[in-house]
């Protein structure tokens, strides 16, 4: 979220990290950015129990999903009839 400048209070999602200290935004800002604009960046969460909550943030106790329910790939798998 931008803390100063013409876009103060505007939040945008980072689309990609294009190099050290450089990134592109998913959506453009409503107004032009200027040198000296300040903003906060927070690490994202992909809602994965092990990769994000447990290993990255050490916060698995607050995970509110179902980490051990099989995903769509298992739900739609059929029996192997070629054996």
C-alpha positions, -999 to +999 in steps of 0.1 A: +000+000+000+013+034-008+020+056+022+027+089+004+024+106-029-006+109-053-015+072-047-015+073-009-039+046+004-039+027-028-030-010-026-018-031-056-007-067-060+028-074-073+027-093-106+063-104-109+097-096-095+118-085-124+151-081-107+168-070-074+146-041-061+125-041-093+089-054-098+059-050-119+023-044-106-006-066-116-028-035-122-016+001-129-019+028-102-046+054-107-021+082-108+015+085-119+043+075-095+070+100-085+104+096-071+101+095-033+067+078-031+067+054-002+050+021+000+049-011+021+053-046+006+041-077+024+049-113+015+020-132-001+004-164+009-008-190-016-030-207+011-008-238+012-004-254+046+031-269+044+048-245+019+034-212+032+020-216+067+044-241+082+077-236+064+077-200+053+058-182+081+060-208+109+022-201+115+006-235+108-015-232+140-036-205+124-041-223+091-079-225+085-079-249+055-079-287+051-043-296+044-048-333+041-079-335+018-068-348-016-070-322-044-088-323-077-061-345-093-069-373-069-107-368-070-109-372-108-084-400-112-097-432-127-086-468-122-057-481-143-074-507-164-044-515-186-027-539-162 
